[in-house]
């Protein structure tokens, strides 16, 4: 009788081991991919600039205007537009169901509308957000969210336009996150 009880107990424990392993080990863990660019060091070289009309773009190094670090970007225009953008390259494992968010801190010199856009490598706009920002002397977070649609890379751009009124913003601390 003792042998039977031991054998039954041993069998029950062995049968439960795979179940315990499933409970302890994460099966389909979410993966977060994060790209950051705060204009510091080599990050500054990753930014691409375009302008139209009297638009200007640039970087300030060590002037005390950065949100963090020493360097920030800026856009300025009175009659035209200015844009700075950079690629977020994730490599692999970006699926159709992957949600991504781009965030950048913006410090406007005047009350204005600012736009944050995201494009896929084929030039299709994936998302845009164009909030009105109040010039309160602080950096403000601007965010846009999109479905990655299996694109492993996205181009994120900050845009400022104007129609004969001076407009300027400082930019810092871009973060792009994708969650599977």
C-alpha contacts under 8 A as a table, 3 or more apart, distances in Angstrom:
res1	aa1	res2	aa2	distance
1	X	4	X	5.15
1	X	5	X	6.37
2	X	5	X	5.13
2	X	6	X	6.13
3	X	6	X	5.15
3	X	7	X	5.96
4	X	7	X	5.10
4	X	8	X	6.01
5	X	8	X	5.09
5	X	9	X	6.02
6	X	9	X	5.08
6	X	10	X	5.94
7	X	10	X	5.06
7	X	11	X	6.04
8	X	11	X	5.06
8	X	12	X	6.13
9	X	12	X	5.06
9	X	13	X	6.23
10	X	13	X	5.19
10	X	14	X	6.14
11	X	14	X	5.10
11	X	15	X	6.00
12	X	15	X	5.06
12	X	16	X	6.28
13	X	16	X	5.18
13	X	17	X	6.35
14	X	17	X	5.33
14	X	18	X	7.85
15	X	18	X	6.80
15	X	19	X	7.79
16	X	19	X	5.23
16	X	20	X	6.22
17	X	20	X	5.06
17	X	21	X	6.18
18	X	21	X	5.01
18	X	22	X	6.30
19	X	22	X	5.13
19	X	23	X	6.39
20	X	23	X	5.08
20	X	24	X	6.27
21	X	24	X	5.16
21	X	25	X	5.87
22	X	25	X	5.37
22	X	26	X	7.26
22	X	27	X	7.24
23	X	26	X	7.45
26	X	29	X	5.80
30	X	179	X	6.65
30	X	180	X	5.45
31	X	179	X	5.69
31	X	180	X	5.36
32	X	177	X	6.73
32	X	178	X	5.62
32	X	179	X	4.51
32	X	180	X	6.61
33	X	90	X	6.90
33	X	177	X	5.60
33	X	178	X	5.16
33	X	179	X	6.50
34	X	175	X	7.00
34	X	176	X	5.68
34	X	177	X	4.52
34	X	178	X	6.59
35	X	88	X	6.25
35	X	89	X	7.67
35	X	90	X	7.74
35	X	175	X	5.77
35	X	176	X	5.10
35	X	177	X	6.52
36	X	173	X	7.06
36	X	174	X	5.64
36	X	175	X	4.49
36	X	176	X	6.38
37	X	40	X	7.42
37	X	43	X	5.60
37	X	44	X	7.82
37	X	173	X	5.88
37	X	174	X	5.09
37	X	175	X	6.52
38	X	43	X	6.64
38	X	44	X	7.67
38	X	68	X	7.73
38	X	69	X	7.75
38	X	71	X	7.47
38	X	72	X	7.08
38	X	172	X	5.46
38	X	173	X	4.08
38	X	174	X	5.87
39	X	42	X	7.62
39	X	43	X	4.92
39	X	44	X	4.24
39	X	45	X	7.97
39	X	71	X	5.66
39	X	72	X	5.70
39	X	73	X	6.82
39	X	172	X	6.85
39	X	173	X	7.34
40	X	43	X	5.34
40	X	44	X	5.77
40	X	69	X	6.95
40	X	70	X	7.04
40	X	71	X	5.65
40	X	72	X	7.79
41	X	44	X	6.03
41	X	45	X	7.84
42	X	45	X	5.38
42	X	46	X	7.04
43	X	46	X	5.38
43	X	47	X	7.38
44	X	47	X	5.82
45	X	48	X	7.92
46	X	86	X	5.89
46	X	87	X	7.52
47	X	84	X	6.20
47	X	85	X	5.39
47	X	86	X	4.78
48	X	84	X	5.52
48	X	85	X	5.20
48	X	86	X	6.04
49	X	57	X	6.59
49	X	82	X	7.62
49	X	83	X	5.63
49	X	84	X	4.50
49	X	85	X	6.52
50	X	57	X	7.74
50	X	82	X	6.09
50	X	83	X	5.24
50	X	84	X	6.60
51	X	54	X	7.50
51	X	55	X	5.05
51	X	56	X	6.25
51	X	57	X	7.48
51	X	80	X	7.61
51	X	81	X	5.67
51	X	82	X	4.40
51	X	83	X	6.11
52	X	55	X	5.52
52	X	80	X	5.29
52	X	81	X	5.21
52	X	82	X	6.51
53	X	77	X	8.00
53	X	79	X	6.00
53	X	80	X	4.21
53	X	81	X	6.53
54	X	77	X	5.79
54	X	78	X	6.54
54	X	79	X	5.87
54	X	80	X	5.50
54	X	81	X	7.26
55	X	75	X	7.48
55	X	76	X	5.72
55	X	77	X	4.29
55	X	78	X	7.11
55	X	79	X	7.27
55	X	80	X	5.48
55	X	81	X	4.92
55	X	82	X	4.79
56	X	75	X	5.92
56	X	76	X	5.16
56	X	77	X	6.23
56	X	81	X	7.89
56	X	82	X	5.80
57	X	73	X	7.50
57	X	74	X	5.66
57	X	75	X	4.62
57	X	76	X	6.37
57	X	82	X	6.27
57	X	83	X	7.03
57	X	84	X	7.09
58	X	73	X	5.73
58	X	74	X	5.42
58	X	75	X	6.81
59	X	71	X	6.75
59	X	72	X	5.64
59	X	73	X	4.29
59	X	74	X	5.95
60	X	63	X	6.21
60	X	65	X	7.49
60	X	66	X	7.79
60	X	71	X	5.50
60	X	72	X	5.46
60	X	73	X	6.27
60	X	74	X	7.54
61	X	70	X	5.68
61	X	71	X	4.46
61	X	72	X	6.87
62	X	65	X	7.68
62	X	66	X	7.87
62	X	70	X	4.74
62	X	71	X	6.13
63	X	66	X	7.56
63	X	70	X	7.33
63	X	71	X	7.91
64	X	70	X	6.84
65	X	70	X	7.91
65	X	71	X	7.86
65	X	72	X	7.11
65	X	170	X	7.92
66	X	69	X	6.39
66	X	70	X	5.79
66	X	71	X	5.57
66	X	72	X	4.95
66	X	170	X	7.94
66	X	171	X	7.96
66	X	172	X	6.61
67	X	72	X	7.46
67	X	105	X	7.84
67	X	139	X	6.92
67	X	172	X	6.15
67	X	173	X	7.47
68	X	71	X	7.76
68	X	172	X	7.46
68	X	173	X	7.35
71	X	172	X	7.91
72	X	170	X	6.66
72	X	171	X	5.74
72	X	172	X	5.17
73	X	170	X	5.70
73	X	171	X	4.89
73	X	172	X	6.38
74	X	168	X	7.23
74	X	169	X	5.58
74	X	170	X	4.26
74	X	171	X	5.64
75	X	82	X	5.74
75	X	83	X	6.84
75	X	84	X	7.65
75	X	159	X	7.78
75	X	160	X	6.62
75	X	168	X	5.55
75	X	169	X	5.42
75	X	170	X	6.58
75	X	171	X	7.99
76	X	81	X	7.69
76	X	82	X	6.44
76	X	160	X	7.24
76	X	166	X	7.61
76	X	167	X	5.65
76	X	168	X	4.20
76	X	169	X	6.61
77	X	80	X	5.86
77	X	81	X	5.85
77	X	82	X	6.62
77	X	160	X	7.44
77	X	161	X	6.65
77	X	162	X	6.23
77	X	166	X	6.00
77	X	167	X	5.41
77	X	168	X	6.52
78	X	161	X	7.93
78	X	162	X	5.52
78	X	163	X	6.51
78	X	164	X	5.00
78	X	165	X	5.07
78	X	166	X	4.23
78	X	167	X	5.95
79	X	161	X	7.59
79	X	162	X	5.30
79	X	163	X	4.97
79	X	164	X	4.67
79	X	165	X	6.99
79	X	166	X	7.75
80	X	161	X	5.78
80	X	162	X	5.62
80	X	163	X	6.75
81	X	159	X	7.20
81	X	160	X	5.54
81	X	161	X	4.12
81	X	162	X	6.35
82	X	159	X	5.87
82	X	160	X	5.40
82	X	161	X	6.51
83	X	157	X	6.63
83	X	158	X	5.61
83	X	159	X	4.51
83	X	160	X	6.48
84	X	157	X	5.65
84	X	158	X	5.46
84	X	159	X	6.83
85	X	155	X	6.77
85	X	156	X	5.41
85	X	157	X	3.84
85	X	158	X	6.08
86	X	155	X	5.69
86	X	156	X	5.56
86	X	157	X	6.48
87	X	153	X	6.85
87	X	154	X	5.75
87	X	155	X	4.43
87	X	156	X	6.21
88	X	153	X	5.62
88	X	154	X	5.25
88	X	155	X	6.15
88	X	156	X	7.14
88	X	176	X	6.98
89	X	152	X	6.34
89	X	153	X	4.49
89	X	154	X	6.66
90	X	94	X	7.55
90	X	152	X	5.27
90	X	153	X	5.87
91	X	94	X	7.96
91	X	152	X	5.63
91	X	153	X	7.33
92	X	152	X	6.05
93	X	152	X	7.46
93	X	180	X	7.98
94	X	98	X	6.09
94	X	148	X	6.91
94	X	149	X	7.89
94	X	150	X	5.24
94	X	151	X	6.36
94	X	152	X	5.47
94	X	178	X	7.86
94	X	180	X	7.02
95	X	98	X	5.23
95	X	148	X	6.89
95	X	149	X	6.32
95	X	150	X	4.30
95	X	151	X	7.42
95	X	180	X	7.09
96	X	147	X	6.98
96	X	148	X	6.10
96	X	149	X	4.11
96	X	150	X	4.58
96	X	151	X	7.99
97	X	147	X	6.59
97	X	148	X	7.18
97	X	149	X	6.86
97	X	150	X	7.83
97	X	180	X	6.89
98	X	147	X	5.85
98	X	148	X	5.50
98	X	149	X	7.15
98	X	150	X	7.54
98	X	178	X	6.43
98	X	179	X	5.63
98	X	180	X	4.69
99	X	145	X	7.17
99	X	146	X	5.87
99	X	147	X	4.72
99	X	148	X	5.96
99	X	178	X	5.58
99	X	179	X	5.57
99	X	180	X	6.86
100	X	145	X	5.61
100	X	146	X	5.41
100	X	147	X	6.20
100	X	148	X	6.29
100	X	176	X	7.02
100	X	177	X	5.37
100	X	178	X	4.06
100	X	179	X	6.40
101	X	143	X	6.81
101	X	144	X	5.62
101	X	145	X	4.29
101	X	146	X	6.49
101	X	176	X	5.61
101	X	177	X	5.29
101	X	178	X	6.51
102	X	143	X	5.63
102	X	144	X	5.44
102	X	145	X	6.51
102	X	156	X	7.49
102	X	174	X	7.14
102	X	175	X	5.74
102	X	176	X	4.30
102	X	177	X	6.53
103	X	141	X	6.60
103	X	142	X	5.63
103	X	143	X	4.41
103	X	144	X	6.70
103	X	173	X	7.96
103	X	174	X	5.59
103	X	175	X	5.23
103	X	176	X	6.37
104	X	141	X	5.79
104	X	142	X	5.52
104	X	143	X	6.69
104	X	171	X	6.96
104	X	172	X	6.27
104	X	173	X	5.70
104	X	174	X	4.35
104	X	175	X	6.49
105	X	139	X	5.55
105	X	140	X	5.23
105	X	141	X	4.53
105	X	142	X	6.18
105	X	171	X	5.73
105	X	172	X	5.25
105	X	173	X	6.05
105	X	174	X	6.97
106	X	139	X	5.06
106	X	140	X	5.14
106	X	141	X	6.34
106	X	142	X	6.99
106	X	169	X	6.40
106	X	170	X	5.67
106	X	171	X	4.79
106	X	172	X	6.71
107	X	135	X	7.22
107	X	137	X	6.87
107	X	138	X	5.78
107	X	139	X	4.25
107	X	140	X	6.10
107	X	169	X	5.35
107	X	170	X	4.99
107	X	171	X	6.55
108	X	111	X	6.68
108	X	112	X	7.13
108	X	133	X	6.87
108	X	134	X	7.03
108	X	135	X	5.18
108	X	136	X	7.90
108	X	137	X	7.55
108	X	139	X	7.67
108	X	167	X	7.93
108	X	168	X	6.05
108	X	169	X	4.26
108	X	170	X	6.47
109	X	135	X	5.54
109	X	137	X	7.55
109	X	167	X	6.94
109	X	168	X	5.47
109	X	169	X	5.81
110	X	134	X	6.93
110	X	135	X	4.92
110	X	167	X	6.34
110	X	168	X	7.01
111	X	132	X	7.22
111	X	133	X	5.64
111	X	134	X	4.46
111	X	135	X	4.94
112	X	132	X	5.54
112	X	133	X	5.46
112	X	134	X	6.76
112	X	135	X	7.85
112	X	167	X	7.17
113	X	130	X	6.27
113	X	131	X	5.69
113	X	132	X	4.26
113	X	133	X	6.02
113	X	160	X	7.42
114	X	130	X	5.33
114	X	131	X	5.95
114	X	132	X	6.45
114	X	133	X	7.08
114	X	158	X	7.62
114	X	159	X	6.28
114	X	160	X	5.46
114	X	161	X	7.71
115	X	128	X	6.94
115	X	129	X	5.63
115	X	130	X	4.10
115	X	131	X	6.80
115	X	158	X	5.94
115	X	159	X	5.10
115	X	160	X	6.51
116	X	128	X	5.66
116	X	129	X	5.36
116	X	130	X	6.38
116	X	142	X	7.34
116	X	143	X	7.46
116	X	144	X	6.95
116	X	156	X	7.26
116	X	157	X	5.81
116	X	158	X	4.78
116	X	159	X	6.33
117	X	125	X	7.35
117	X	126	X	7.73
117	X	127	X	5.76
117	X	128	X	4.32
117	X	129	X	6.57
117	X	144	X	7.52
117	X	156	X	5.79
117	X	157	X	5.30
117	X	158	X	6.62
117	X	159	X	7.83
118	X	125	X	5.95
118	X	126	X	5.46
118	X	127	X	5.23
118	X	128	X	6.37
118	X	154	X	6.43
118	X	155	X	5.54
118	X	156	X	4.59
118	X	157	X	6.46
119	X	122	X	7.84
119	X	123	X	5.79
119	X	124	X	5.44
119	X	125	X	4.34
119	X	126	X	5.24
119	X	127	X	7.21
119	X	154	X	5.64
119	X	155	X	5.05
119	X	156	X	6.61
120	X	123	X	5.51
120	X	124	X	5.43
120	X	125	X	6.50
120	X	126	X	6.56
120	X	151	X	6.63
120	X	153	X	6.67
120	X	154	X	4.95
120	X	155	X	6.31
121	X	124	X	7.43
121	X	151	X	7.70
121	X	153	X	6.64
121	X	154	X	6.42
121	X	155	X	7.20
125	X	128	X	7.70
126	X	146	X	6.30
126	X	147	X	7.56
126	X	148	X	7.88
127	X	144	X	6.66
127	X	145	X	6.72
127	X	146	X	5.79
128	X	144	X	6.26
129	X	142	X	7.81
129	X	143	X	7.09
129	X	144	X	5.71
131	X	142	X	7.66
133	X	140	X	7.78
135	X	138	X	7.49
148	X	151	X	5.47
148	X	152	X	7.60
148	X	178	X	7.95
151	X	154	X	7.06
160	X	167	X	7.67
160	X	168	X	7.70
160	X	169	X	7.91
161	X	167	X	7.60
162	X	165	X	6.03
162	X	166	X	7.09
162	X	167	X	6.50
